[in-house]
């Protein structure tokens, strides 16, 4: 299992770099070429969201991006340290979203909701968690097995 970690200051200009790194690592890991644009867009959306939360909440720590290559899937985790007023856990499988038990909308920002909607539209396997210590968006794509030449 190979892992690449990327930390960057919460500045919008660094989001493009995160997108490019994610696409390059996904390609090397064996993610299908047809979904690399989706990987790029989803990572850009997740990183933009994290940067916005850091700026809004005046969080000085960097945004975290972890790229994980496993045997059959490639995962990307985008983490932020912006506190949330209420625990949030949202999972999506093939586009169907459902809040975790006990979650009540604590006045979530509509722009934040739009970013999450875009991500869940791009990624079939996505999980969003947040609490008073920050949030994490975990996205996964299948790896296409390399063709074996005779």
C-alpha positions as CSV (number, residue, x, y, z in Angstrom):
1,X,0.0,0.0,0.0
2,X,1.6,3.2,-1.2
3,X,0.7,6.5,0.4
4,X,1.5,10.1,-0.6
5,X,0.8,13.0,1.8
6,X,0.4,16.6,0.7
7,X,0.1,19.5,3.1
8,X,-0.5,23.0,1.8
9,X,-1.3,26.4,3.2
10,X,-5.0,27.3,3.0
11,X,-4.6,29.5,-0.1
12,X,-6.8,29.1,-3.2
13,X,-3.7,29.1,-5.5
14,X,-2.5,25.8,-4.0
15,X,-5.7,23.9,-4.9
16,X,-4.5,23.5,-8.5
17,X,-1.3,21.9,-7.4
18,X,-3.3,19.4,-5.2
19,X,-5.5,18.6,-8.3
20,X,-2.4,17.9,-10.5
21,X,-0.7,15.8,-7.9
22,X,-3.9,13.8,-7.3
23,X,-4.4,13.1,-11.0
24,X,-0.7,12.1,-11.5
25,X,-0.8,9.7,-8.5
26,X,-4.2,8.3,-9.5
27,X,-2.9,7.6,-13.1
28,X,0.2,5.9,-11.7
29,X,-2.0,3.8,-9.3
30,X,-4.0,2.4,-12.2
31,X,-7.2,4.5,-12.0
32,X,-9.1,4.3,-15.4
33,X,-8.1,7.2,-17.7
34,X,-11.8,7.8,-18.3
35,X,-12.3,8.9,-14.7
36,X,-9.2,11.0,-14.2
37,X,-11.1,14.2,-14.9
38,X,-13.6,13.3,-12.2
39,X,-10.7,12.7,-9.8
40,X,-9.3,16.1,-10.6
41,X,-12.6,17.9,-10.2
42,X,-13.5,16.1,-7.0
43,X,-10.1,16.8,-5.4
44,X,-10.4,20.5,-6.5
45,X,-13.8,20.8,-5.0
46,X,-12.8,19.1,-1.7
47,X,-9.6,21.2,-1.4
48,X,-11.5,24.4,-2.3
49,X,-14.0,23.6,0.4
50,X,-11.2,22.9,3.0
51,X,-9.4,26.2,2.0
52,X,-12.7,28.1,2.4
53,X,-13.4,26.6,5.8
54,X,-9.8,27.4,7.0
55,X,-10.0,31.0,5.8
56,X,-13.5,31.5,7.3
57,X,-12.6,30.0,10.6
58,X,-9.1,31.6,10.6
59,X,-7.4,28.2,11.0
60,X,-3.6,28.5,10.7
61,X,-2.9,24.8,10.1
62,X,-2.4,23.4,6.6
63,X,-5.0,21.5,4.5
64,X,-4.1,17.8,4.4
65,X,-4.4,15.6,1.3
66,X,-3.6,11.9,1.6
67,X,-3.5,9.7,-1.6
68,X,-3.7,6.0,-0.8
69,X,-3.1,3.2,-3.3
70,X,-4.5,-0.1,-2.2
71,X,-4.7,-3.4,-4.0
72,X,-8.1,-2.8,-5.6
73,X,-8.9,0.8,-5.0
74,X,-7.4,4.3,-4.9
75,X,-8.5,6.6,-2.1
76,X,-8.0,10.3,-1.5
77,X,-8.6,11.9,1.9
78,X,-8.9,15.7,2.2
79,X,-8.8,16.9,5.8
80,X,-9.3,20.3,7.4
81,X,-9.0,21.5,11.0
82,X,-12.1,23.9,10.9
83,X,-14.4,23.2,13.8
84,X,-18.0,22.3,13.2
85,X,-20.8,23.0,15.7
86,X,-22.4,19.5,15.4
87,X,-21.0,16.1,14.4
88,X,-21.7,15.3,10.8
89,X,-21.3,12.0,9.0
90,X,-22.5,11.6,5.5
91,X,-22.0,8.6,3.3
92,X,-22.8,8.1,-0.4
93,X,-23.0,4.9,-2.3
94,X,-23.8,5.4,-6.0
95,X,-25.1,8.9,-5.4
96,X,-27.5,8.3,-2.5
97,X,-26.7,10.5,0.5
98,X,-27.9,9.9,4.0
99,X,-26.9,11.8,7.2
100,X,-25.8,9.7,10.1
101,X,-28.2,9.0,12.9
102,X,-28.6,11.9,15.3
103,X,-27.4,14.5,12.8
104,X,-29.4,17.7,12.7
105,X,-28.6,20.5,10.3
106,X,-26.8,23.2,12.2
107,X,-27.3,25.9,9.6
108,X,-24.8,24.5,7.2
109,X,-23.6,27.0,4.6
110,X,-25.3,26.6,1.2
111,X,-22.0,27.0,-0.6
112,X,-20.6,24.2,1.6
113,X,-23.6,22.0,0.7
114,X,-23.2,22.8,-3.0
115,X,-19.5,21.6,-2.8
116,X,-20.6,18.4,-1.2
117,X,-23.3,17.8,-3.8
118,X,-20.8,18.3,-6.6
119,X,-18.4,15.8,-5.0
120,X,-21.1,13.2,-4.4
121,X,-22.1,13.6,-8.0
122,X,-18.6,13.0,-9.2
123,X,-17.6,10.1,-6.9
124,X,-19.6,6.9,-6.3
125,X,-17.7,6.0,-3.1
126,X,-17.5,9.1,-0.8
127,X,-17.7,9.6,2.9
128,X,-17.8,12.9,4.7
129,X,-17.2,13.3,8.5
130,X,-16.8,16.4,10.6
131,X,-16.8,17.2,14.3
132,X,-15.4,20.0,16.6
133,X,-11.8,19.1,15.5
134,X,-12.3,19.4,11.8
135,X,-13.5,17.4,8.8
136,X,-12.5,14.7,6.4
137,X,-13.7,13.8,2.9
138,X,-12.7,10.3,1.8
139,X,-13.2,9.4,-1.8
140,X,-12.4,6.1,-3.6
141,X,-12.1,4.8,-7.1
142,X,-11.5,1.3,-8.4
143,X,-8.1,0.4,-9.8
144,X,-8.1,-1.1,-13.3
145,X,-5.9,-4.2,-13.2
146,X,-2.9,-3.9,-15.6
147,X,-3.2,-6.1,-18.7
148,X,-0.9,-9.1,-18.6
149,X,1.0,-9.5,-21.8
150,X,1.7,-13.1,-23.0
